[in-house]
């Protein structure tokens, strides 16, 4: 069955792939050789064939060590992206937030690995890539994050051969391919046409896209330029005609059109496709293709672009090192072993010991002191073999030096061993770095373009209110609210107006790059300088205003805790970066507050002293008043006691009289009862009345 013909959109990518292969085929072929060479495949086929399998073919891979020095040095001095406002709608504080957001993007996507991978490939073979893409935060979120993705295989990227700028910002097309299993493709895109799997020569058929078990999916980027009318408004804003808001809203806002012109509108399109069919398609924000190239060295010769890394020019010196090391090794291996010279018969009885003298580590070799004729002879002598050829040793040394000259890095071990100052050592180190500084500089250029692409994407992917992590220069994270809606009072009319805090969707920003040592290195150097400054006359002043900074920069456990405690007592360290008041004004206000606080403490102390003096006088007066009061109380108590005693005596006398009266009354009653009983008794006896009365009185 014949291969299906690709549709019109899919054919654009297929045609671009062929054009890119034709233009970069020579660079790709040589780059593959460079990559294999630096990984140890350093003997050419003709040399291996001529030497055969029996002769040694040593590989002393010095170039890999030199490349590691270059790449590891780059990891210690990573360029840093910083946003900067460029128009009146941009804000310095928002620029700091955007810079922190870019650092978050780098940390969140492990961008250092992407940059390091591209730099390493560039040093080895000439170029590398990384790219930007957007992903949803999670499966249940509509928020998206920007990521920087590592390209592990630079040969899978087909970049615009017409691009001439070092950062690739002028590229109009790019293709990134990847093979996925056929079963996964059928599950992801059911019903999509994969075509046949006929094997054909590379570059002239669809076999570039389909293999027996896998199918190659391509992500095709293309910049489309569309004619559009550009409108200029009275407030200085410029918009394309299709982006214009309704005229009625403009009139209400007091804005009018002041001019227009014909212009070009760039639109970046992204497609995911096979060799025959477009599977997905969308428009990307910004105006640049988000595939970022890194080049080590580019040259145009006779209209053709030549790209190479460190390896290309070092191949011949490295092969010379391998050859002469192999030749010397082979010469020593084939040279006769050291022999013994003795008179005939000296080894009699010890033949095996002398035969194995070069093989076995015998502690003792015995011999006879006479020959077969019985004459005295000297001990056996060892005959030393020929040393390695002097010419081969010199050639090896020259090859090693040639390799160092080509790469621009010299081994300190082969230099004159003399005492050197620190400046001399740094100068030698700087010389080695300067030889490959163009690589570091090219990385900075590509990273700067990465920052520009991120800036063009941020208004699209961070256009809603959200709490977002940002990362500062020192690597510490903070949370801010992007596009935070709020209201404030208009100072002129007093009416509430809507405000947006940390609005990253308005304003124009550009990228500036910070290079040199990283934050940790600067921090350590800063501590050394500050400690030296402490021994100077201004050291005391520095300690008063910046003691927390000095401690915070130090590298020991608990430094941050101690610095926070020092900062708590230093008003100058309590600067709010998020405040609308400039830091200099905040520091002045803090200084005034500190002075007012000191003045308040002085006044409070004086008030306490005055209050203390008044308190002593009041205590004296209170003591006298209390003593007088106590005397009066005692006197009143005595009077009351006497009154109570008199009352008790009167009451006792009254009680005694009452008791006596009661007793007399009872006695009278008893007497009358006795008289009554006697009268009744005498009446019963009869007799004279007077006699009875007399008898009764006598009885009572």
Buried (B, 14 or more C-beta within 10 A) or exposed (E): EEBBEBEEBBBBBBEBBEBBBEBBEEBBEBBEBBBEBBEEEBBEEEBEEEBEEEEEBBBBBBBBEBBEBBBEBBEEBBBBBBBBBEEEEBBEBBBBBBBBBBBBBBBBBEBBBBBBBBBBBBBBBBBBBBBBBBEEEEEEEEEBBBBBBBBEEBBBBBBBBEBEEBBBBBBBBBBBBEBEEBEEBEEEBEEBEBBEBEEEEEEEBBBBBBEEEBBBBBBBBBBEEEEBBBBBBEEEEEBEEEEBEEEEEBEEEEBEEEEEEEBEBEBBBBBBBBBBBBBEEEEBBBBBBBBBBBBBBBEEEEEEBBBBBBBBEBBEBBBBBBBBBBBBEBBEEEEEEEBBEBBEBBBEEBEEBBEEBEEEEEEEEEBBEEBEEEEEBEEBEEEEEEEBEEEBEEBBEBBBBBBBEBBBBBEEEEEEEEEBEEEEEEEBEEEBBEBBEEBBEBBBBBBBBBBBBBBBBBBBBBBEBBEBBBBBBEEEEBEBBBBBEEEEEEEEEEEEEEEBBBBBEEBEBBBEBEEEEBBEEEBBEBBEEBEEBEEEEEBEEBBEBBBBBBBBBBEEEEBEEBBEEBBEEBBBBBBEEEEEEEEEEBBEEBEEEEEEEEEEEEEEEEEEEEEEEEEEEEEEEEEEEEEEEEEEEEEEEEEEEEEEEEEEEEEEEEEEEEEEEEEEEEEEEEEEEEBEEBBEEBEEEEEEEEEBBEBBEEEE
